[in-house]
Amino acid sequence: MEGLSQRCPLPPAAQGCPRPGRGTALLVLTLLVLLYPLLRGLALQLHGALSGSYVPGTHSMAFISCPNEHVARDIARAIMDKRLAAYVNILPKSSALYFWKGELEESTEILLLVKTRTSKIGELSNYVRSIHPFEIPEVISLPIERGNPAYLRWIEESVPRD
């Protein structure tokens, strides 16, 4: 305080000098804003654990496109063998249009729908990229917001925690 009074001889409000503690308040506010997603996630998990209710986004569905049924089955089996998912749907041929290296392409593909924990998506994506024949394989995911509680519990039980 003594150093502050030497720089600001008048009361802080009269001269516009910074008040002691303003930097601390700004630091705390910045930390809260940066940590909000983490704190919110922890609060939702705690609420879910205490109330037994589903926490939206705990599980995800990933989409993986494959060039043919043989590759799709091999990738699906490998995902299941590594316990990266509880369930994999192998959807039949679909037509696809996309740009590749500046050219419009058309092909048929097989789509995998993978049900897993959201926390496993990074590991799933890395693993699929390591075994997939495409140069840039499609591995995208969406969080599961709601669903049959018994099914969501089954996913939870089927896929080991990190």
NORUR-V781393 format. One record per run of one state. SS is the DSSP state (~ for helix, > for strand, _ for the rest). FROM is the first residue (numbers start at 1). LEN is the number of residues. If there is no record, write none. Layout:
<<SS,FROM,LEN> <SS,FROM,LEN>>
This chain:
<<_,1,1> <~,2,6> <_,8,4> <~,12,4> <_,16,6> <~,22,30> <_,52,7> <>,59,8> <_,67,2> <~,69,13> <_,82,5> <>,87,14> <_,101,2> <>,103,15> <~,118,14> <_,132,7> <>,139,6> <_,145,4> <~,149,10> <_,159,4>>
